[in-house]
Amino acid sequence: MRERMLEIVRSAVHDLNEELNYPELESPNEATTLHGGEEGLDSLSLVSLIVDLEGRVSDEVGHAVVLADEKAMSERNSPYRTVGSLTDFIVTRCGAGA
């Protein structure tokens, strides 16, 4: 399941980047920074990505998945930091374990 979720995240980042044209997001991999630091997405772009991913993941697993909530936002290590950390977070939220 993790590999499938990784492909969903990579595809969503790629699609978002068609609008943004960030060189660092052209070929997203697990280490690609999404949020935080100078290379990360701005807050509005991150929200767009999360909303898109909630839809894509829900379609894939067949039930609603919430990826943005108070608990996620307050975690010491942000689940939105990299493509890999976001993928692990999604897998956990889907109930399959990281």
LOLOKE-168123 format. One record per residue (C-alpha): chain; x, z, y; residue number from 0; residue in one letter. Coordinates in Angstrom, 3 decimals, decimal comma. Each point is the difference from the previous one (the first is absolute). Layout:
// residues N
VEXFI   chaine          X          Z          Y   num   residu
VEXFI        A          X          Z          Y   NUM        A
...
This chain:
// residues 98
VEXFI   chaine          X          Z          Y   num   residu
VEXFI        A      0,000      0,000      0,000     0        M
VEXFI        A      2,837      0,761      2,407     1        R
VEXFI        A      1,361     -3,538     -0,137     2        E
VEXFI        A     -3,440     -1,402      0,831     3        R
VEXFI        A     -0,377      2,420      2,931     4        M
VEXFI        A      3,478     -0,915      1,234     5        L
VEXFI        A     -1,007     -3,656      0,045     6        E
VEXFI        A     -3,190      0,867      1,921     7        I
VEXFI        A      1,986      1,948      2,607     8        V
VEXFI        A      2,620     -2,730      0,319     9        R
VEXFI        A     -2,707     -2,639      0,386    10        S
VEXFI        A     -1,848      2,021      2,651    11        A
VEXFI        A      3,220      0,585      1,958    12        V
VEXFI        A      0,857     -3,692     -0,235    13        H
VEXFI        A     -3,476     -1,005      1,210    14        D
VEXFI        A      0,135      2,459      2,917    15        L
VEXFI        A      3,419     -1,287      0,929    16        N
VEXFI        A     -1,371     -3,512      0,402    17        E
VEXFI        A     -1,581      1,356      3,196    18        E
VEXFI        A      2,876      2,272      1,026    19        L
VEXFI        A      3,068     -2,100     -0,807    20        N
VEXFI        A      2,298      2,988     -0,616    21        Y
VEXFI        A      3,201     -1,358     -1,598    22        P
VEXFI        A      0,444      3,187     -2,070    23        E
VEXFI        A     -3,440     -0,503     -1,616    24        L
VEXFI        A      0,470     -3,617     -1,063    25        E
VEXFI        A      0,930      0,913     -3,585    26        S
VEXFI        A     -1,287      3,534     -0,583    27        P
VEXFI        A      1,512      2,003     -2,847    28        N
VEXFI        A     -0,242      3,660     -1,016    29        E
VEXFI        A      2,535      1,090      2,611    30        A
VEXFI        A     -1,654     -1,847      2,888    31        T
VEXFI        A     -0,822      2,434      2,823    32        T
VEXFI        A     -3,662      0,021      0,988    33        L
VEXFI        A     -0,314      3,001      2,291    34        H
VEXFI        A      2,597      2,010      1,841    35        G
VEXFI        A      3,209     -1,129      1,526    36        G
VEXFI        A      0,571     -3,049      2,135    37        E
VEXFI        A     -0,844     -2,506     -2,733    38        E
VEXFI        A     -3,379      1,486     -0,859    39        G
VEXFI        A     -3,474     -1,171      0,880    40        L
VEXFI        A     -1,696      1,296      3,103    41        D
VEXFI        A     -2,966      2,322     -0,587    42        S
VEXFI        A     -2,661     -2,679      0,433    43        L
VEXFI        A      1,730     -2,343     -2,447    44        S
VEXFI        A      0,365      2,849     -2,499    45        L
VEXFI        A     -3,726      0,739      0,246    46        V
VEXFI        A     -0,769     -3,698     -0,562    47        S
VEXFI        A      2,221      0,006     -3,080    48        L
VEXFI        A     -1,617      3,156     -1,419    49        I
VEXFI        A     -3,541     -1,334      0,527    50        V
VEXFI        A      0,940     -3,294     -1,650    51        D
VEXFI        A      1,617      1,827     -2,918    52        L
VEXFI        A     -3,034      2,246     -0,521    53        E
VEXFI        A     -2,084     -3,138     -0,502    54        G
VEXFI        A      2,510     -1,750     -2,236    55        R
VEXFI        A      0,617      3,058     -2,157    56        V
VEXFI        A     -3,716      0,744     -0,292    57        S
VEXFI        A     -0,568     -3,568     -1,183    58        D
VEXFI        A      2,799      0,402     -2,559    59        E
VEXFI        A     -1,025      3,394     -1,433    60        V
VEXFI        A     -3,754     -0,342      0,434    61        G
VEXFI        A     -0,614      3,081      2,153    62        H
VEXFI        A      0,628      1,142      3,553    63        A
VEXFI        A      3,467      1,350      0,727    64        V
VEXFI        A      0,733      1,926      3,204    65        V
VEXFI        A      3,580     -0,452      1,178    66        L
VEXFI        A     -0,262      1,575      3,457    67        A
VEXFI        A     -1,104      3,597      0,267    68        D
VEXFI        A      1,187      3,224      1,568    69        E
VEXFI        A      2,009      1,055     -3,047    70        K
VEXFI        A      1,900     -3,297     -0,157    71        A
VEXFI        A      0,665      0,028      3,726    72        M
VEXFI        A      1,423      3,520     -0,098    73        S
VEXFI        A      2,306     -0,371     -3,004    74        E
VEXFI        A      3,615      0,860      0,738    75        R
VEXFI        A      1,194     -3,236     -1,591    76        N
VEXFI        A     -2,378     -2,664      1,263    77        S
VEXFI        A     -1,515     -2,130     -2,746    78        P
VEXFI        A      0,008     -2,847      2,528    79        Y
VEXFI        A      3,769     -0,021      0,553    80        R
VEXFI        A      0,955     -2,850     -2,341    81        T
VEXFI        A     -1,640     -2,567     -2,243    82        V
VEXFI        A      1,119      2,069     -3,010    83        G
VEXFI        A     -1,317      3,326      1,283    84        S
VEXFI        A     -3,317     -1,609      0,927    85        L
VEXFI        A     -0,235     -1,559     -3,462    86        T
VEXFI        A      0,623      3,375     -1,668    87        D
VEXFI        A     -2,613      1,588      2,254    88        F
VEXFI        A     -2,568     -2,646     -0,936    89        I
VEXFI        A      0,687      0,412     -3,715    90        V
VEXFI        A     -0,457      3,761      0,371    91        T
VEXFI        A     -3,239     -0,460      1,934    92        R
VEXFI        A     -1,267     -2,309     -2,718    93        C
VEXFI        A      0,497      2,825     -2,495    94        G
VEXFI        A      2,700     -1,693     -2,046    95        A
VEXFI        A      2,879      2,283      1,027    96        G
VEXFI        A      3,061     -1,146      1,908    97        A
